[in-house]
């Protein structure tokens, strides 16, 4: 418990730094939010009235104090380009981003971990070379190019992918809201029509988003497995005649798990905070697309809130990953 408290207290300076940095950065960027909202041809009196309503007529210190104290009240600000509080917009859009990130991470784990194990057990053979090439391509491939390619081929040419608009077909009602995640909600309510439609809309952007995570998970799994497979106890187990499956799954993978869990946790935080490109390309109604709209509208509050949310996600994921090491490593658990 003391470790958890110390780690949480250590987060505070980081969060303060993020809050101050993003506030300053948004204020020095070119553009006038009031002019953007009013329109280029609006009269100066209209723009000035909007500036007063948005609080932009106050000093920079007054604006920061209002923003900072609002955070303690759970007030993330007001999104002028949508006409709603940022917290309401986040509550409506964040489940879509979470669902996309979870599916992308699952794809990365299901494909990346076996690839890493295959590469480690077949070191310097054809299978290992193929695995390393896949990891290299995944790490270096631009997501915007891959996303456009997937839409062009699988939607435009083959017709396998539904139109990249939204989370479900327009003709199908969303499942009854339980968690906000369409796949889980449709399973809980037994709405198989909604499940099929939601899955078909989700799988392609998730596959595109998973490419980077797949590459990193595969490389880390291979590296961790190679280190473990070179240990004496693995050679002893093999000498005793244990089966390959038992040696790899029961001994090697278990001891390589701390490194794999660490990279999986960090990738989940990365996927939650970095799905902007994928969401924009596939018109996915998540936080990423919302932030892009806010940037185009020069709307400060949503950008500040998303940056703060991303920082909190990374800090919390790091904390969970560190604490989870005790499950796999007795030395950490007993420290």
Secondary structure, DSSP 8 states (H G I E B T S, - for coil): -HHHHHHHHHHHHHHHHHHHHHHHHHHHSS--HHHHHH-TTS-HHHHHHHHHHTTTTS-HHHHHHHHHHHHHTT---EETTTTEEHHHHHHHHHHHHHHHHHHHHHHHHHHHHHHHHHHHHTTTSHHHHHHHHHHHHHHHS-HHHHHHHHIIIIIIIS--S--SSSSS-TTS-----SSS-HHHHHHHHT-HHHHHHHHHHHHHHHHHHHHHHHHHHHHHHHHHHHHHHTSHHHHHHHHTT--HHIIIIIIIHHHHHHHHHHHHHHHHHHHHHS-HHHHHHTT--SHHHHHHHHHHTT-HHHHHHHHHHHHHHHHHHHHHHHHHHHHH-HHHHT-
